[in-house]
Amino acid sequence: MADRARLTRDRVVGAALRIVDAEGLDGLSMRRVAEELGVETMALYRYTPSKDDLLDGLVERLFIELEESLSGTPFGPEAVAGGGDEAAPPWREALVAVARAMYRVALAHPNVAPLLALRPFTVPLTRRPPAVLRAHERLLTRLERAGLGERATLELYRAVISWVLGYILFELREVVDNPDEPEPAFRMGLHRLPVKDFPRLRALGPGLAVRGGEEQLAAGVTALIDRFAPPT
């Protein structure tokens, strides 16, 4: 039995992340986390008072991984904190780089990624984890320093957040009916759809099983930037 005194919130959330990565969100419970750590369930409540709090911790962990993946690069948190650094990359390039990094983090934890979109439905903005708030603050700061007006800043902010989250969820959707079937159409179960009623889904369906990848994500972010903040 592990020593309870050695428990920390970071260890508890880390155990939850391992469980969700391996078993999905349905496999997560306070009891399951306690088993993973070798402690009694009640020992967890000092560090995370509820399952909802644990879910928020998982979201925060992804944003911490995002910070760590960008740290030390021209696109990292330090670049924003440094103010008007002449050596900093153009803000458009930085925005696309951050979107790419978020995509990579989400795909590394596909069972957790849906929480990025779902938790904001139940958690008010100001009660979200610090790492989440820091990411949004940096995005708004970059847009402000780009010289955008308040309206353009808010429009682009909403558009980029919506596109990145939506794109990630679309990439992670379950489209495989039979993973052991080598033929794409049968693997997706398209033969179950009447061709008379769903001709386009039958014809184009196999392409839905192929992820668009970072390039399509980046192209979308770039298009949004050009729409709401066209080059002068």
Secondary structure, 3 states (H helix, E strand, C coil): CCCHHHCCHHHHHHHHHHHHHHHCHHHCCHHHHHHHHCCCHHHHHHCCCCHHHHHHHHHHHHHHHHHHHHCCCCCCHHHHHCCCCCCCCCHHHHHHHHHHHHHHHHHHCCCCCHHHHHHHHCCCHHHCCHHHHHHHHHHHHHHHHCCCCHHHHHHHHHHHHHHHHHHHHHHHCCCCCCCCCCCHHHHHCHHHCCCCCCHHHHHHHHHHCCCCHHHHHHHHHHHHHHHHCCCC
